Amino acid sequence: MVERFNGRISDVLATRRYTSGEDLEQTLKRYTWLYNHHIPQKALHHQSPIAVMKEWQTQHPELLTKRMVNHTGPDIYILFTENTDCTSS
């Protein structure tokens, strides 16, 4: 599905010029939301990715303790332990 998303987003990006980085960012955010919420995927039995995730979460509530939400942007996880010193020497 990633390849399909990449192909579709490249088509979207090629259809117009962007006046600023913010304009491009808004277009990417809007398309990502549209893709995840409204474009059915054949690999997901003609359902959107978010619909499939919500259905899966309903069927397996014990596996997920947090509500599924779609946040745009990269996933960044910073893990700290008690012995980690974040200051530079």
Backbone as a ProteinNet text record, in pm:
[ID]
protein_1_A
[PRIMARY]
MVERFNGRISDVLATRRYTSGEDLEQTLKRYTWLYNHHIPQKALHHQSPIAVMKEWQTQHPELLTKRMVNHTGPDIYILFTENTDCTSS
[TERTIARY]
81.5	0	85.7	205.2	291.9	326.5	354.4	387.1	270	147.9	29.7	15.4	34.5	26.7	132.8	255.6	363.4	333.8	279.4	244.2	134.7	34.5	-76.5	-33.3	47.7	89.1	179.6	258.5	341.9	255.3	143.5	49.3	-12.6	-50.3	-110	-9	113.9	216.7	250.9	236.1	270.4	160.7	44.3	-67.9	-70.1	8.5	5.9	138	152.6	270.5	237.2	335.6	316.3	387.9	317.2	371.2	464.1	453	537	546.7	635	646.7	520.7	455.5	330.8	220.6	215.3	116.4	136.9	261.3	293.5	257.8	291.8	262.2	112.2	32.7	-113.2	-168.2	-114.3	-158.1	-126.9	-7.6	30.7	-57.2	-85.7	-171.4	-312.9	-367.3	-503.3	-511.1	-412.3	-416.1	-398.3	-309.6	-290.5	-419.3	-488.4	-615.6	-718	-728.4	-822.1	-791	-666.3	-624.2	-659.8	-629.7	-653	-799.4	-880.3	-1019.3	-1121.8	-1092.4	-1198	-1166.2	-1043	-1011	-1004.8	-1102.2	-1102.7	-984.2	-932	-817.4	-859.7	-826.2	-860.9	-800.9	-677	-609.5	-679.5	-761.9	-835.8	-984.4	-1013.6	-1151.5	-1236.9	-1180.2	-1248.9	-1295.6	-1212.1	-1235.7	-1116.5	-1137.8	-1027.4	-939.2	-811.7	-722.3	-775.1	-829.1	-880.2	-1001.1	-1089	-1206.1	-1161.9	-1060.5	-1009.8	-947.7	-870	-808	-913.1	-1016	-1121	-1196.8	-1222.5	-1289.9	-1203.5	-1074.9	-983.1	-975.3	-972.3	-966.6	-1093.2	-1207	-1332.2	-1331.8	-1275.1	-1271.9	-1166.9	-1064.4	-954.4	-923.7	-1019.8	-996.4	-889.4	-865.6	-766.5	-623.5	-603.1	-467.9	-428	-524.8	-495.5	-558	-475.4	-528.2	-553	-502.2	-523.7	-612.4	-686	-772.3	-688.4	-727.9	-657.2	-688.5	-585.5	-601.4	-499.9	-529.4	-440.2	-368.6	-242.5	-161	-68.5	-70.8	20.3	160.9	256.5	395.9	461.9	592.3	664.1	640.4	650.3	641.7	778.5	784.1	910.5	892.5	972.4	966.1	1102.3	1103.3	1227.5	1217.1	1309.2	1308.5	1420.6	1385.3	1483.8	1483.2	1600.9	1612.2	1663.2	1662	1706	1852.1	1933.8	2076.3	2113.8	2018.5	2047.9	2069.5	2181	2211.8	2195.4	2100.3	2067.6	2148.8	2238.9	2319.1	2446.4	2496	2620	2738.6	2849.9	2970.6	3051.7
-119.8	0	125.9	117.3	234.7	277.4	178.9	211.2	280.7	235.9	298.2	441.7	462.6	598.7	686.9	637.7	716.7	751.3	656.5	683.8	787.4	776.3	871.6	1010.5	1018.1	1150	1217	1140.2	1201.9	1258	1191.4	1244.9	1375	1377.5	1498.8	1613.1	1585.7	1689.7	1742.9	1658.6	1699.7	1783.3	1790.5	1858.8	2008.6	2060.4	2204.8	2256.1	2387	2451.8	2498.7	2499	2540.1	2671.6	2765.8	2899.9	2909.8	2812.9	2817.5	2677.8	2665	2539.3	2507.5	2612.7	2592.8	2540.4	2592	2546.8	2398.9	2358.5	2218.3	2133.2	2181.5	2106.9	2086	2188.5	2175.8	2076.4	2079.2	1983.7	1841.4	1818.6	1685.5	1639.3	1727.5	1692.4	1658.8	1741.1	1716.4	1584.2	1556.7	1433	1311.6	1321.1	1209.8	1179.9	1284.8	1265.6	1202.8	1254.5	1200.2	1054	1021.5	885.4	790.1	830.7	742.8	728.7	830.9	828.7	797.3	828.4	820.3	739.3	703.6	629.5	480.4	403.7	259.9	190.2	90.6	15.5	-128	-174.3	-310.7	-412.5	-388	-480.2	-486.3	-386.8	-381.8	-409.4	-486.8	-523.6	-399.8	-307.3	-184.8	-98.2	-92.1	-3.8	90.8	202.4	295.2	241.3	281.5	234.6	265.4	384.9	420	333.4	307.2	222	82.6	29	-104.3	-103.7	0.6	8	21.2	101.3	115.5	-15.2	-85.2	-215.3	-314.9	-316.7	-407.2	-373.2	-243.3	-200.6	-243.2	-237.3	-279.5	-429.9	-505.2	-651.1	-698.6	-617.8	-657.1	-546.1	-506.5	-393.2	-420.2	-545.3	-578.6	-551.6	-541.4	-521.3	-374.6	-287.4	-145.1	-70.6	0.3	73.8	220	266.2	404.6	408.3	516.7	536	563.3	507.3	530.6	670	744.4	875.4	887.5	972.5	992.3	1125.5	1119.5	1239.9	1246.2	1357.7	1371.3	1395.6	1365.9	1385.9	1254.3	1255.4	1132.3	1088.4	959.5	905.1	918.4	989.3	1009.3	962.1	865.8	813.3	833.2	901.5	923	844.6	755.8	672.1	717.2	743.3	782.1	678.9	651.7	566	650.4	597.5	672.8	713.9	635.6	662.2	750.8	792.6	873.6	1017.8	1071.5	1211.5	1288	1380.9	1451.3	1578.3	1608.8	1730.2	1697	1793.8	1770.7	1805.6	1738	1760.7	1875.4
0	0	0	54.5	56.8	-85.5	-172	-310.2	-378.2	-351.3	-411	-361.3	-231.8	-177.7	-242.3	-250.4	-310	-455.5	-531.1	-670	-681.7	-595.8	-600.9	-554.9	-451.9	-403.4	-506.1	-577.7	-681.5	-793.3	-826.1	-924.9	-875.4	-747.9	-689.7	-694.4	-656.7	-652.7	-792.5	-891.6	-1027.9	-1094.2	-1034	-1099.4	-1079.7	-988.7	-966.6	-912.1	-913.6	-856.4	-715.7	-631.7	-493.3	-470.5	-410	-391.5	-271.7	-180	-60.1	0.2	95.3	167.9	245.5	297.4	372.4	281	158.6	60.6	30.7	8.9	-15.1	106.2	224.6	347.3	363.9	340.2	352.4	250.6	128.6	27.1	70.2	122.2	169	283.9	378	491.6	445.5	355.1	305.4	230.8	145.1	69.2	160.2	257.3	350.3	425.4	470.4	540.3	446.5	325.1	226.6	198.2	174.7	144.4	259.3	380.9	496	533.7	510.1	554.3	445.8	320.4	220	95.1	69.9	-52	-19.2	-68.9	-41.3	-108.9	-42.8	-93.4	-124.5	-242.5	-283	-185.2	-142	-48.9	86.5	116.6	243.7	221.3	118.8	85	59.8	-14.7	-57.9	59.2	162.2	276.2	288.9	357.1	381.3	493.9	497.4	604.5	744.5	766.2	899.5	936	840	867.5	909.5	842.8	877.2	1016	1046.8	1179.6	1289.5	1266.8	1367.9	1386.9	1278.1	1287.7	1364.2	1332.7	1401.2	1549.5	1581.1	1721	1795.9	1730.8	1792.8	1819.2	1726.7	1741.2	1841.1	1864.9	1953.7	2054.8	2135.9	2227	2331.2	2362.8	2464.8	2417.5	2287.3	2234.6	2227	2227.2	2216	2332.5	2406.1	2520.1	2488.2	2374.6	2333.8	2210.3	2194.6	2079.9	1955.1	1841.5	1715.9	1663.8	1632.2	1570.9	1458.4	1364.5	1252	1268.9	1307.5	1318.8	1199	1129.5	1017.2	1068.2	987.2	1024.2	1061.3	1074.9	1106.5	1250.6	1271	1406.2	1470.8	1581.6	1651.2	1794.8	1831.9	1966.6	2031.9	2142.9	2216	2346.2	2366.1	2485.2	2577.5	2699.2	2799	2911.3	2961.2	3080.2	3193.7	3311.3	3428.6	3417.7	3346.6	3337.7	3219.4	3139.8	3021.5	3062.4	3019.8	3045.2	2914.6	2907.5	2785.3	2766.8	2857.8	2843.8	2769.3	2693.4	2619.3	2707.8	2684.4	2764.2	2710.7
[MASK]
+++++++++++++++++++++++++++++++++++++++++++++++++++++++++++++++++++++++++++++++++++++++++

